[in-house]
Amino acid sequence: MKTVRRLLYGEVVLAVVLVTLGFVSLFYFFDFVEELQAVGKHRDTGYSVAQALLYVALTLPSHLYELLPITVLIGTIFVMARLAQSSEFTILRTSGLGPWRALRALLVLGLGFVVFTFAVGDYVAPMADKSAQLLKSRYQGKVTVGKTGAWLKERQAYSHYAVNVGALAPDASMREVRIFEFDNQGFLVSMTEGQTAKFNKDDSWLLEVVDHTEFISADANATRVDRTAVATFRWPTQISAEMVATAVLRPERMGTIDLFQYIRHLNANGQTAQKYEIQFWKKVFYPLSCLVMVVLALPFAYLHFRSGSIATYVFGGVMAGISFVLLNNVLGDLGALQGWQPWLTAALPGLIYSLISLTAFTWLVIRR
């Protein structure tokens, strides 16, 4: 059995690596062609072709994370179909490799792909994507999240705060920061606007070039507005740099722990967190889809192939992988619109393809 595992694992891993390199190279080429437009727009800031090449390279781990279930499926299908066509798998079956043994061997290999996918998606991709954004902002000035910026909320002992961050600077400071303070009755108490803001080590922000406005109720019918301009303003808060980066950057580019902490912050401050909860559960379930893919590929070893028919089945594997990614994205958006349970929305694509995999395994392998 050790020899069989060595044969299967070596063939499948090699095939998956080659397919992954092919897909990643295509994405690298297309992304670089698209990034050349930014080189032309920001040539005066020093954003050259070399920086564009580095930026696109730093975005590759995110593509790798998204592609791994597809490439695992295509590579495993190719190996299983090739072994069946050359009658090698028939020899393995007559030597004692039953369906359950073959399934168990592929599941162990699938677990290896699961661990690798989780590591790429939870550690390598977020770090590389953050570095890519900071690299680009060094030449383009800042990282923004649209015209309205990023919004955060925080509850403190006697006040509620709504915070707007316009952009992140390359040095991890914030630009165009606005802090709205409300009392427990929901009335606006003060508004603080700073051109820049930095994170202090004592759980506070230091705003610079600040315009501070206070709304003071003189009586029931009159409100006095006091407006002052100061060089710096310290604001105590529990909103960390990671939370601001989370609000500015795309949630699918975040790590599982960062998502979990940000969801807790949103829930504690009465904000909707469904979009981030769906992404959190996707982070949990998406690597497990590699297990589903290797099970889906196993029945191809029990089919009878004519000369040249492998390409047809590999093409079918490509279509199946693409349909899985499309279903995963569509159900994520549909679940957010319909208010489905986040864990069910994230797990549903894997459950559907697991059912298809087990049905194919039962019918083609066990029954036949």
N, C-alpha and C positions, 0 to 999 in steps of 0.2 A: 504493500500500500504506500510505503514511503516513496518508492520509485514512481508510482502513478501520480502521487501528489506533486513530486518534483517536475514531472513532465507537464501536467496540467498548469501548475502555477507558473512555470517558466514561460510556456507558450502564451498564456493569457496575459501575464504582466507585460511581456514584450509587445504583444498586439495592442494592448491598451496604451502603452507608452507611445507607440508609433502613431496611433489614431489621435491621441491627445496632442502630440507635437504638430500633426497636420492641422487640426482645428485651431490650435493656439496661434500657429503661424498665419493662418488666414485672418484671424481676428486682429493680430498685430499689424498686418498689412493694411487692412481696412481702417483701423483706428488711426494709423499713422497718416494715411492719405487724408482722412478727415481733419487731423490735427494740423496739417500743413496750412490750412486756412488761418489758424491762430498765429502761425509763424508770420504770415504776411501782415496780419493786423497789428502785431505787437513787436515788429522788427526793431523799433526804436528803443524798446526796453531791454534788448539783449536776448529775447526769446528766439533762439536759433533752432536749426534742424537738430543739433545735438541734444538740446533740452527737450525737444519734442520726442525724439527717440527714447530718451530716458523716462519721460512722463508716460508714454505709451507702455514701456516695459514695466513700470510700476503698477499699471492697471491690469496686467496679465493675470496675477493671482485671483482677481475677482472673476475673470472669464474662466480660469481653470476650475474654480469652485462650482460655477454654474454648469460647466461642460462635463465634469467627471462622471455623473450617472449615465450620460449619453455615451461617452467614450468607453465606459465599462461595458455597457450593453453591446455596442458595436464590436469591440475587441473580443468579448467572450463569444458572441454569435459567430464571428469569423473563425475562431479556433475550433469551436464545437462542430461547425459545418465542415471545416477542412478535415478534421479527424474522422468525421462520418464518411466523407467522400473518399478518403484514402483507405477506408476500412480499418484504420487504427483503433477507432473507438469500438468497432465490432470485436476486434481481438481483445481489447481490454474487458469487454463484457463477457466474453467466453472464458476469460481468465479469472472471473469472480467479481468484477466491478458491477454490482447491482445498482439499481436506480437510487436507493437510499444512501448507499456509500458515495455515489457520485454527487448527490445533492449535498451530503454532509461536507465533502471535500470542497465544493464550490462555496458553501456558506462560510467556511473558515476563511477562504480567500476573500469573500465579500466583506467579512468583518475587518480584514486588513484595509480594504478600500474605504470602509466606513470611517475608520480611525484617521486615515490620511485625509479624507474629505473634510472631516470635522476640524482637523488641525489647520488645514488651508483656510477654511471659511471662518474660523474663530480667532486665529492668531495672525497668519501670514497676510491674508487679504485685507483685513482692517488696517493693519500697520502700513502695508504698501499703499493702500488707497489714501490714507491720511498723508503719507509722505508725498504722494503724487499731487494732492491738492495744495500742500504747502509749497512744493516746488513751483507749481504753476502760479500760485499767488505771489511768489517772490518776483515774478516778472510781470504779472498782470495787476498786482497791487493788493488784492484781497479775495477772500472766498465768500460768496454771497449765497443767499437762499431765496432768490427772487427779489422783487421790488419792495416787499413788505418786511423782509428780514425774518428772523426767528423769534417766536414768542414763547416765554416761559412764565410760570406763576409760582409764587411762594407764599405760604401762610406763616406769619410770625405771631407773637403773643397778642398784640393789640392791633395789628394791621395786616392787610392783604396787599401783595405787590404783583403787578403785571410788568414784565420786563421785555423790552424789544431790543434785540441785537441786530444791527444792520449787516455786519460782515465780520469775518475773522481776518486778522492781519498775519503776515508770514511769521512774526515773532510770537504768535499765539495770543496776542492782545486782541481786544475788541474795538470795533469802530462804530460810531453813530449809535450810542447806547441811550435808551430812554427807560426811566423807571417811574411807574405810576403807582402811587400809594393810596390805598383805600382804607377807610375805617371799617369797623365790624358791621356798620349799617349799610355799607356799600357806597358811601359818598367819597368823592375824590378829595384827598387831603393835600397831596403835593405831587409835583412832577419834576423830575431831575433829568436833565439832558447833558450828556458828556460826549465830546468828540472822540475820545478814546477811553479805554478802561483796561486795567490789568488785574490779574488775580493775585491776591496776597496770600501768604502762608497761614494767616490767622482767621480763615473763613470770612473773608471780606473782599470787596472790590475797591479799587482805587480809581476813581474817575478823574479825568483831567480836562481842563478848559470847560468848566461846568456852568450851566445855566439852571439855577434852582428856583422853582416857583412854589409858594405855599398858598393854599386857599383857607383863610381863617374866617370862621363864622362869627361875626360880631354879635348878631342876634338872629332871631328866627327869619327875618326878612332881608338881611344884608350880609354880604360876604366880602371880606377884604382880601386882596391879592397882593402878596409880597414877592417881589422878584429880585433875586440877587445873582451876581456873577462871581464865581470863585475859581481859583486856579486848580484846586484839588478838592475831592469830596470822598470820604470813606463810607462805604455802605456795607454793614454786616449782613451776610447771607450764607446760606448753605448750598447755593447753586455753584457747583464746581465747574472746572474747565471741561471735564468730560461730559457733563450735562449740556453745556453750551455747544460743544463740538457735535454731540448727538443731535441736537435740534437743528444745527446748520447742515450737517452731512446727511446723506441718505441712510435711512434705518437699515436697509439690507446690507450696508457696508460695515455694520457695527458687530462687535463681539457679543456673545451670549450674556456674559456678566454685565457689560455696559448696558445692554438692552434691559436686563432685569432690574438694574438699579434705576434706570430712567423711568421704567414703568412704575416702580414704587414711588418715585418722586411725583409722577403725574397723578397717580391715585391719591396720594397724600394731599395734593393741592386741588383736588376736584376737577382734574382735566381728563378728557377722553384719551384713553391709551390703547384703543382697539387696534389701530394700525401697527403700533409697536408690539402689541401682544401677538398679532399674527406673524410678524417677522421673527419674534422670539421663538414661537413654536415651529416656524419654518426652519430656523437654525437647529432645532432639536431633531426634527423628523427628516429633513432633506438628506443628510448623510446616510440615513437608513435606506434610502432608495437604492443605494448600490447593492444591498442584499436582494432587493426585489429584482434588479436587473440581471444578476447572475442566475437567479432562479428562472427568469423569463428566457434566458439564453440556453438553459440545459436541454429543453426538448429538441432543439435543432440538432443535437448529437444523435437523435434516434430517427431522423428523417433519412429518406433515400434520395441521394443527389445524382443527377445526371451531369455530364461534363458541361462546365460553364454556368451551372445554375447557382453557384455560391453567391455570385454578385447580386442576384435577385433577392436572396435572403438577407444579405448584408444591407442592401437598400431598404428592405423592410425594417431592419433593425434601426437604420437611420431615421426612418419615418416614425417608428415607435418612440424613439428617444426624443425627437422634436415634439411629438404630440404630448409626451409627458411634461416637458418644459412649458408648453403652451397651456396645458391643463392646470399646471401648478400656478402660473401667473394669472390665468383667468379666474380660477376659484379664489385666489387671494383677493383680487379686486371685488369679485362678486360677494365674497363673505363680508368684506368691509362695508359694502353698500347695503346688504341685507341684514347685517347685524348678527351673523352666525357666531357660534362659539369659536374663539380663536384657535383652540387646539384642534377642533374638528375641521376647520377650514384648512389648517396646515397639514393635517394627517390624511385628508380625503384623497388627494392624488395617489399617495402611496398605498392606501387601502384599495383603491380601484385597481391599480396595477398589480398589487399582491393577489387580488382575486383572479385577475387574468392569468398571472403566472402559475398559480396553484391549479387553476382549471386546465391550462395547457399541459402542465406536468402530469396531472391525473389522467387526462385523456390520451395524450401521446405516449407517455412513458409507462404508467401503471396499467391502464386498460389494454393498450395495444401491445 
